[in-house]
Amino acid sequence: MSLLRHAAVLRQFIAVAKEGSLTAAAQTLAVTQPALTKSIQRLEGDLGVRLFERLPRGVSLTGYGKALLPHAQRIDAACRLADLEMLAYGGGHVGQLKLGTGLMFGATLVPNAIARLHERYPGITFQIVSAATDVNYPRLLAGELDMLFGVLPPLDALPEHLTYRVVTQIGLRVIAGPGHPLLARSRVQARDLARYPWAVMQHDRELVDSLAATLRREGAAAARIAVEATSLSSLVRLLKSGPYLSCVAEGIASLPELGLAFVPYPSRIVRGDAGVVVHRSLERYAPAALLMDLVWAGAQTTRASSAKGTDA
């Protein structure tokens, strides 16, 4: 059989796998549960295998279902990207882009770029998933995301259907809430940082590893990660409420509305190039191309402003 004949049903299969429940998936898809059940049963019948185990509460994927899921996700992504490419020939005035963003891009550059893009393409809609690259890159590979803004993944293993663009270099600095004891010092050493609890974004292994390497090089004990937050607002509140330290890109910490302060620790914890990874087919989709240009331009403006402030 040809799975391409079942592209619409595969989207339903993905929804059931994600929700773990036919009822929840039916609500998400805006279809009735009996209709969804029949679609899944028809797909199972055509394939000649069971894709789901029916549990007392919900369903779970069988081995066959687990094997099919990544292929179904890629087929669904290819169909969506084909739709966008067809829309490109009509001027790109409608469509949806699914974006993954790291902490800095999600808090600054991407929202600013989207606001400017809507001036030209008001019919474009967006979904934004904020998470570390370690979390969002597998989603991009699976077809759940169209573009990924953040610290670039290993580029030597980038599949041919993806391409990338370097936007900036992310340099991380130690930050704290306005009342933290270390802010009263003129200079802070690595061993001082190890004495306080740390709060970081959840699953941000790159940050934790970079921090550990920096402190180790200076002969300090490892940082104690006391809290892993799931949002920037939670992280900021923690820093303002207790003796926590964290480490974020300079562009975030300098936002006046956050009310955070740089700890006078001289070293930058640099994690390397940051930018965008995107499906090659989207390069011909005008809104996607413009979004990348706007993010790049915003990064250059931020870099110029930071350099000017340093010179001053």
PEHUTA-V992165 format. One line per field, one symbol per residue. phi: phi as a letter, one per 20 degrees, with the letter a starting at -180 (. if undefined). Layout:
# PEHUTA-V992165
phi->???
This chain:
# PEHUTA-V992165
phi->.dfffdgfffffgfffffembfffffffemcffgffgffffffffffmbeeceedgcnccfegfffffgfffffffffffffgffffffeomecpcddddcfffffecffgffffffffecfeedccddeafggeefgfffenfcebcdrfffgffdfffedcbbfdadedecfcbffdfgffeeebddgffffedfdccffmefffffffffffffemefffeeecdedbfffffffffebefdbbcfgfefefffemdcfffdffedednfcrcdbfgfffeegffffffffffffffffffffffffff
